[in-house]
């Protein structure tokens, strides 16, 4: 399992935001992980250096800010690396009527939750 986020503007650790998210999840109640051991299965990275990791994923969930331009850019990047048959889903609003659909690899394997 991978968790990709943006690269922070400051600092030397390009994965700091994703790493910080995992640490925060370990302290959250109710816990998003069934056990702390499961958190070790998450590999934190960033969307500038590690998009190729998505090529090995069967399910990709995007959860970015609700800005169409950002979503379209991310979908285009994902479409370049996702393997055939993998599922790309969104945790947010469906922008299918606003141009994020088939141009960016969106097919019936793109559920909105």
SEDREN-921884 format. One record per atom (N, C-alpha, C): atom name; residue in three letters; x, y, z. Coordinates in Angstrom, 3 decimals. Layout:
PT, dovex, lumtor, x, y, z
PT, CA, ALA, X, Y, Z
...
This chain:
PT, dovex, lumtor, x, y, z
PT, N, UNK, 0.849, -1.149, 0.000
PT, CA, UNK, 0.000, 0.000, 0.000
PT, C, UNK, 0.903, 1.222, 0.000
PT, N, UNK, 0.550, 2.187, -0.860
PT, CA, UNK, 1.329, 3.425, -0.912
PT, C, UNK, 0.435, 4.618, -0.585
PT, N, UNK, 1.030, 5.626, -0.010
PT, CA, UNK, 0.354, 6.879, 0.283
PT, C, UNK, 1.214, 7.986, -0.309
PT, N, UNK, 0.706, 8.625, -1.358
PT, CA, UNK, 1.439, 9.699, -2.010
PT, C, UNK, 0.791, 11.029, -1.684
PT, N, UNK, 1.610, 12.035, -1.466
PT, CA, UNK, 1.120, 13.384, -1.199
PT, C, UNK, 2.033, 14.362, -1.930
PT, N, UNK, 1.747, 15.640, -1.785
PT, CA, UNK, 2.573, 16.645, -2.433
PT, C, UNK, 3.930, 16.746, -1.741
PT, N, UNK, 4.862, 17.345, -2.441
PT, CA, UNK, 6.190, 17.613, -1.872
PT, C, UNK, 6.083, 18.904, -1.068
PT, N, UNK, 6.557, 18.909, 0.180
PT, CA, UNK, 6.498, 20.148, 0.961
PT, C, UNK, 7.377, 21.234, 0.346
PT, N, UNK, 6.960, 22.470, 0.539
PT, CA, UNK, 7.720, 23.599, -0.008
PT, C, UNK, 9.057, 23.781, 0.709
PT, N, UNK, 9.101, 23.437, 1.989
PT, CA, UNK, 10.318, 23.605, 2.786
PT, C, UNK, 10.812, 22.256, 3.290
PT, N, UNK, 12.079, 22.181, 3.562
PT, CA, UNK, 12.652, 20.979, 4.154
PT, C, UNK, 13.310, 20.083, 3.129
PT, N, UNK, 14.039, 19.110, 3.637
PT, CA, UNK, 14.780, 18.184, 2.780
PT, C, UNK, 14.052, 16.878, 2.531
PT, N, UNK, 13.078, 16.550, 3.367
PT, CA, UNK, 12.370, 15.283, 3.230
PT, C, UNK, 11.185, 15.462, 2.283
PT, N, UNK, 11.296, 14.967, 1.078
PT, CA, UNK, 10.257, 15.139, 0.068
PT, C, UNK, 9.007, 14.310, 0.357
PT, N, UNK, 9.098, 13.384, 1.299
PT, CA, UNK, 7.955, 12.544, 1.669
PT, C, UNK, 7.357, 12.944, 3.015
PT, N, UNK, 7.749, 14.076, 3.530
PT, CA, UNK, 7.368, 14.469, 4.896
PT, C, UNK, 5.861, 14.530, 5.107
PT, N, UNK, 5.113, 15.004, 4.141
PT, CA, UNK, 3.666, 15.133, 4.331
PT, C, UNK, 3.013, 13.757, 4.436
PT, N, UNK, 3.368, 12.839, 3.550
PT, CA, UNK, 2.806, 11.478, 3.607
PT, C, UNK, 3.256, 10.753, 4.880
PT, N, UNK, 4.512, 10.915, 5.254
PT, CA, UNK, 5.004, 10.286, 6.485
PT, C, UNK, 4.263, 10.848, 7.699
PT, N, UNK, 4.055, 12.159, 7.702
PT, CA, UNK, 3.323, 12.792, 8.792
PT, C, UNK, 1.879, 12.310, 8.869
PT, N, UNK, 1.272, 12.067, 7.718
PT, CA, UNK, -0.109, 11.565, 7.704
PT, C, UNK, -0.205, 10.190, 8.357
PT, N, UNK, 0.754, 9.334, 8.088
PT, CA, UNK, 0.749, 7.998, 8.713
PT, C, UNK, 0.906, 8.134, 10.223
PT, N, UNK, 1.801, 8.995, 10.659
PT, CA, UNK, 2.001, 9.209, 12.100
PT, C, UNK, 0.736, 9.738, 12.762
PT, N, UNK, 0.052, 10.676, 12.100
PT, CA, UNK, -1.198, 11.216, 12.646
PT, C, UNK, -2.271, 10.138, 12.730
PT, N, UNK, -2.325, 9.268, 11.713
PT, CA, UNK, -3.328, 8.197, 11.737
PT, C, UNK, -3.108, 7.236, 12.891
PT, N, UNK, -1.867, 7.070, 13.300
PT, CA, UNK, -1.570, 6.191, 14.430
PT, C, UNK, -2.100, 6.758, 15.749
PT, N, UNK, -2.312, 8.077, 15.788
PT, CA, UNK, -2.786, 8.726, 17.013
PT, C, UNK, -4.281, 9.024, 16.982
PT, N, UNK, -4.926, 8.801, 15.878
PT, CA, UNK, -6.333, 9.148, 15.696
PT, C, UNK, -7.254, 8.143, 16.385
PT, N, UNK, -8.320, 8.672, 16.969
PT, CA, UNK, -9.365, 7.834, 17.555
PT, C, UNK, -10.692, 8.192, 16.908
PT, N, UNK, -11.408, 7.279, 16.364
PT, CA, UNK, -11.064, 5.865, 16.242
PT, C, UNK, -9.919, 5.667, 15.249
PT, N, UNK, -9.162, 4.652, 15.477
PT, CA, UNK, -7.975, 4.383, 14.681
PT, C, UNK, -8.351, 3.934, 13.269
PT, N, UNK, -7.738, 4.540, 12.245
PT, CA, UNK, -8.012, 4.101, 10.881
PT, C, UNK, -7.347, 2.766, 10.528
PT, N, UNK, -6.349, 2.374, 11.308
PT, CA, UNK, -5.690, 1.082, 11.109
PT, C, UNK, -6.228, 0.080, 12.121
PT, N, UNK, -6.379, -1.171, 11.692
PT, CA, UNK, -6.851, -2.209, 12.610
PT, C, UNK, -5.836, -2.453, 13.714
PT, N, UNK, -4.563, -2.285, 13.386
PT, CA, UNK, -3.503, -2.413, 14.382
PT, C, UNK, -2.337, -1.537, 13.943
PT, N, UNK, -1.463, -1.231, 14.866
PT, CA, UNK, -0.302, -0.401, 14.530
PT, C, UNK, 0.628, -1.121, 13.565
PT, N, UNK, 0.598, -2.438, 13.599
PT, CA, UNK, 1.433, -3.209, 12.662
PT, C, UNK, 1.037, -2.941, 11.223
PT, N, UNK, -0.255, -2.714, 10.990
PT, CA, UNK, -0.738, -2.477, 9.633
PT, C, UNK, -0.150, -1.183, 9.066
PT, N, UNK, 0.082, -0.202, 9.904
PT, CA, UNK, 0.662, 1.061, 9.447
PT, C, UNK, 2.028, 0.849, 8.792
PT, N, UNK, 2.725, -0.174, 9.200
PT, CA, UNK, 4.031, -0.465, 8.607
PT, C, UNK, 3.917, -0.942, 7.161
PT, N, UNK, 2.710, -1.308, 6.746
PT, CA, UNK, 2.495, -1.740, 5.366
PT, C, UNK, 2.335, -0.557, 4.412
PT, N, UNK, 2.197, 0.644, 4.951
PT, CA, UNK, 2.037, 1.848, 4.141
PT, C, UNK, 3.417, 2.398, 3.792
PT, N, UNK, 3.646, 2.579, 2.500
PT, CA, UNK, 4.889, 3.175, 2.031
PT, C, UNK, 4.606, 4.615, 1.633
PT, N, UNK, 5.097, 5.587, 2.408
PT, CA, UNK, 4.852, 6.986, 2.073
PT, C, UNK, 5.769, 7.461, 0.951
PT, N, UNK, 5.211, 8.312, 0.097
PT, CA, UNK, 5.979, 8.881, -1.002
PT, C, UNK, 5.372, 10.208, -1.407
PT, N, UNK, 5.734, 10.651, -2.604
PT, CA, UNK, 5.191, 11.920, -3.094
PT, C, UNK, 4.835, 11.806, -4.572
PT, N, UNK, 3.957, 12.703, -5.019
PT, CA, UNK, 3.435, 12.602, -6.383
PT, C, UNK, 4.405, 13.106, -7.452
PT, N, UNK, 5.517, 13.669, -7.056
PT, CA, UNK, 6.519, 14.090, -8.041
PT, C, UNK, 7.534, 12.991, -8.324
PT, N, UNK, 7.870, 12.205, -7.311
PT, CA, UNK, 8.926, 11.205, -7.454
PT, C, UNK, 8.427, 9.767, -7.548
PT, N, UNK, 7.212, 9.499, -7.137
PT, CA, UNK, 6.779, 8.111, -6.952
PT, C, UNK, 5.500, 7.718, -7.670
PT, N, UNK, 5.071, 8.468, -8.650
PT, CA, UNK, 3.842, 8.111, -9.379
PT, C, UNK, 3.953, 6.724, -10.008
PT, N, UNK, 5.163, 6.328, -10.379
PT, CA, UNK, 5.346, 5.017, -10.995
PT, C, UNK, 4.965, 3.872, -10.048
PT, N, UNK, 4.941, 4.105, -8.756
PT, CA, UNK, 4.524, 3.076, -7.796
PT, C, UNK, 3.078, 2.657, -8.047
PT, N, UNK, 2.277, 3.563, -8.606
PT, CA, UNK, 0.864, 3.251, -8.848
PT, C, UNK, 0.681, 2.171, -9.904
PT, N, UNK, 1.703, 1.913, -10.710
PT, CA, UNK, 1.624, 0.874, -11.739
PT, C, UNK, 1.425, -0.506, -11.136
PT, N, UNK, 1.786, -0.684, -9.875
PT, CA, UNK, 1.627, -1.974, -9.200
PT, C, UNK, 0.338, -2.065, -8.391
PT, N, UNK, -0.435, -1.003, -8.357
PT, CA, UNK, -1.635, -0.960, -7.504
PT, C, UNK, -2.868, -1.452, -8.249
PT, N, UNK, -3.686, -2.211, -7.543
PT, CA, UNK, -4.960, -2.656, -8.103
PT, C, UNK, -6.060, -1.637, -7.872
PT, N, UNK, -5.928, -0.837, -6.806
PT, CA, UNK, -6.940, 0.159, -6.468
PT, C, UNK, -6.245, 1.450, -6.088
PT, N, UNK, -6.598, 2.521, -6.772
PT, CA, UNK, -6.030, 3.845, -6.522
PT, C, UNK, -7.169, 4.759, -6.087
PT, N, UNK, -7.018, 5.384, -4.932
PT, CA, UNK, -8.032, 6.313, -4.429
PT, C, UNK, -7.417, 7.700, -4.399
PT, N, UNK, -8.066, 8.643, -5.072
PT, CA, UNK, -7.589, 10.023, -5.015
PT, C, UNK, -8.444, 10.781, -4.030
PT, N, UNK, -7.780, 11.643, -3.273
PT, CA, UNK, -8.477, 12.475, -2.289
PT, C, UNK, -7.771, 13.820, -2.208
PT, N, UNK, -7.835, 14.560, -3.298
PT, CA, UNK, -7.190, 15.871, -3.339
PT, C, UNK, -8.228, 16.972, -3.143
PT, N, UNK, -7.752, 18.174, -2.976
PT, CA, UNK, -8.604, 19.342, -2.799
PT, C, UNK, -9.620, 19.423, -3.948
PT, N, UNK, -10.773, 19.964, -3.661
PT, CA, UNK, -11.843, 20.069, -4.649
PT, C, UNK, -11.597, 21.223, -5.612
PT, N, UNK, -10.574, 21.055, -6.441
PT, CA, UNK, -10.282, 22.025, -7.502
PT, C, UNK, -10.137, 21.241, -8.792
PT, N, UNK, -10.966, 21.561, -9.741
PT, CA, UNK, -11.006, 20.815, -10.992
PT, C, UNK, -9.653, 20.764, -11.683
PT, N, UNK, -8.917, 21.879, -11.719
PT, CA, UNK, -7.628, 21.891, -12.397
PT, C, UNK, -6.635, 20.926, -11.747
PT, N, UNK, -6.650, 20.869, -10.430
PT, CA, UNK, -5.740, 19.963, -9.719
PT, C, UNK, -6.145, 18.517, -9.971
PT, N, UNK, -7.441, 18.226, -9.911
PT, CA, UNK, -7.919, 16.865, -10.172
PT, C, UNK, -7.575, 16.426, -11.596
PT, N, UNK, -7.812, 17.300, -12.578
PT, CA, UNK, -7.519, 16.943, -13.961
PT, C, UNK, -6.036, 16.638, -14.152
PT, N, UNK, -5.187, 17.449, -13.546
PT, CA, UNK, -3.746, 17.219, -13.646
PT, C, UNK, -3.365, 15.887, -13.012
PT, N, UNK, -3.908, 15.606, -11.840
PT, CA, UNK, -3.598, 14.349, -11.166
PT, C, UNK, -4.110, 13.154, -11.962
PT, N, UNK, -5.345, 13.223, -12.464
PT, CA, UNK, -5.906, 12.116, -13.256
PT, C, UNK, -5.046, 11.844, -14.488
PT, N, UNK, -4.557, 12.894, -15.130
PT, CA, UNK, -3.708, 12.712, -16.307
PT, C, UNK, -2.418, 11.986, -15.930
PT, N, UNK, -1.826, 12.349, -14.799
PT, CA, UNK, -0.603, 11.681, -14.336
PT, C, UNK, -0.870, 10.225, -13.985
PT, N, UNK, -1.981, 9.974, -13.319
PT, CA, UNK, -2.330, 8.598, -12.950
PT, C, UNK, -2.579, 7.759, -14.191
PT, N, UNK, -3.297, 8.313, -15.164
PT, CA, UNK, -3.622, 7.575, -16.388
PT, C, UNK, -2.359, 7.101, -17.111
PT, N, UNK, -1.280, 7.851, -17.003
PT, CA, UNK, -0.023, 7.480, -17.665
PT, C, UNK, 0.630, 6.262, -17.033
PT, N, UNK, 0.360, 6.010, -15.745
PT, CA, UNK, 1.077, 4.936, -15.045
PT, C, UNK, 0.202, 3.772, -14.595
PT, N, UNK, -1.098, 3.964, -14.485
PT, CA, UNK, -1.938, 2.896, -13.944
PT, C, UNK, -2.001, 1.722, -14.910
PT, N, UNK, -2.038, 0.531, -14.351
PT, CA, UNK, -2.083, -0.660, -15.177
PT, C, UNK, -3.513, -0.908, -15.653
PT, N, UNK, -3.652, -1.577, -16.778
PT, CA, UNK, -4.995, -1.918, -17.251
PT, C, UNK, -5.727, -2.769, -16.209
PT, N, UNK, -6.970, -2.433, -15.987
PT, CA, UNK, -7.770, -3.196, -15.033
PT, C, UNK, -7.729, -2.677, -13.619
PT, N, UNK, -6.795, -1.775, -13.311
PT, CA, UNK, -6.781, -1.219, -11.960
PT, C, UNK, -7.949, -0.255, -11.819
PT, N, UNK, -8.419, -0.099, -10.594
PT, CA, UNK, -9.559, 0.765, -10.315
PT, C, UNK, -9.054, 2.093, -9.772
PT, N, UNK, -9.541, 3.165, -10.351
PT, CA, UNK, -9.246, 4.511, -9.876
PT, C, UNK, -10.546, 5.076, -9.339
PT, N, UNK, -10.553, 5.439, -8.073
PT, CA, UNK, -11.773, 5.996, -7.490
PT, C, UNK, -11.472, 7.313, -6.800
PT, N, UNK, -12.550, 8.056, -6.559
PT, CA, UNK, -12.432, 9.354, -5.926
PT, C, UNK, -13.256, 9.371, -4.656
PT, N, UNK, -12.764, 10.025, -3.654
PT, CA, UNK, -13.484, 10.173, -2.399
PT, C, UNK, -14.347, 11.424, -2.411
PT, N, UNK, -14.319, 12.158, -3.508
PT, CA, UNK, -14.974, 13.453, -3.553
PT, C, UNK, -16.008, 13.537, -4.666
PT, N, UNK, -16.375, 14.736, -4.990
PT, CA, UNK, -17.409, 15.038, -5.973
PT, C, UNK, -17.059, 14.470, -7.343
PT, N, UNK, -18.083, 14.026, -8.055
PT, CA, UNK, -17.904, 13.513, -9.414
PT, C, UNK, -17.856, 14.681, -10.388
PT, N, UNK, -16.730, 14.819, -11.058
PT, CA, UNK, -16.572, 15.885, -12.030
PT, C, UNK, -16.751, 15.374, -13.457
PT, N, UNK, -17.416, 14.258, -13.644
PT, CA, UNK, -17.495, 13.658, -14.975
PT, C, UNK, -18.093, 14.604, -15.995
PT, N, UNK, -18.983, 15.471, -15.601
PT, CA, UNK, -19.589, 16.396, -16.554
PT, C, UNK, -18.711, 17.611, -16.797
PT, N, UNK, -17.607, 17.701, -16.109
PT, CA, UNK, -16.736, 18.863, -16.254
PT, C, UNK, -15.382, 18.513, -16.856
PT, N, UNK, -15.251, 17.342, -17.454
PT, CA, UNK, -14.038, 17.071, -18.211
PT, C, UNK, -12.969, 16.239, -17.555
PT, N, UNK, -13.256, 15.493, -16.531
PT, CA, UNK, -12.206, 14.662, -15.932
PT, C, UNK, -12.354, 13.206, -16.337
PT, N, UNK, -13.256, 12.892, -17.209
PT, CA, UNK, -13.600, 11.496, -17.453
PT, C, UNK, -12.664, 10.800, -18.430
PT, N, UNK, -13.097, 10.456, -19.601
PT, CA, UNK, -12.352, 9.565, -20.495
PT, C, UNK, -11.019, 10.128, -20.968
PT, N, UNK, -10.862, 11.435, -20.970
PT, CA, UNK, -9.577, 12.007, -21.382
PT, C, UNK, -8.453, 11.594, -20.444
PT, N, UNK, -8.783, 11.232, -19.215
PT, CA, UNK, -7.760, 10.920, -18.217
PT, C, UNK, -7.847, 9.482, -17.745
PT, N, UNK, -8.255, 8.594, -18.625
PT, CA, UNK, -8.270, 7.181, -18.285
PT, C, UNK, -9.482, 6.756, -17.498
PT, N, UNK, -10.467, 7.613, -17.411
PT, CA, UNK, -11.660, 7.274, -16.637
PT, C, UNK, -12.544, 6.363, -17.461
PT, N, UNK, -12.876, 5.271, -16.896
PT, CA, UNK, -13.711, 4.264, -17.540
PT, C, UNK, -14.703, 3.767, -16.479
PT, N, UNK, -15.445, 2.729, -16.767
PT, CA, UNK, -16.333, 2.194, -15.737
PT, C, UNK, -15.605, 1.755, -14.472
PT, N, UNK, -14.288, 1.646, -14.505
PT, CA, UNK, -13.517, 1.286, -13.312
PT, C, UNK, -13.177, 2.519, -12.481
PT, N, UNK, -14.018, 3.546, -12.545
PT, CA, UNK, -13.779, 4.787, -11.808
PT, C, UNK, -14.980, 5.110, -10.940
PT, N, UNK, -15.122, 4.450, -9.804
PT, CA, UNK, -16.269, 4.749, -8.937
PT, C, UNK, -16.024, 5.999, -8.092
PT, N, UNK, -17.104, 6.677, -7.763
PT, CA, UNK, -17.055, 7.813, -6.861
PT, C, UNK, -17.702, 7.365, -5.558
PT, N, UNK, -17.019, 7.563, -4.435
PT, CA, UNK, -17.607, 7.139, -3.159
PT, C, UNK, -17.955, 8.335, -2.308
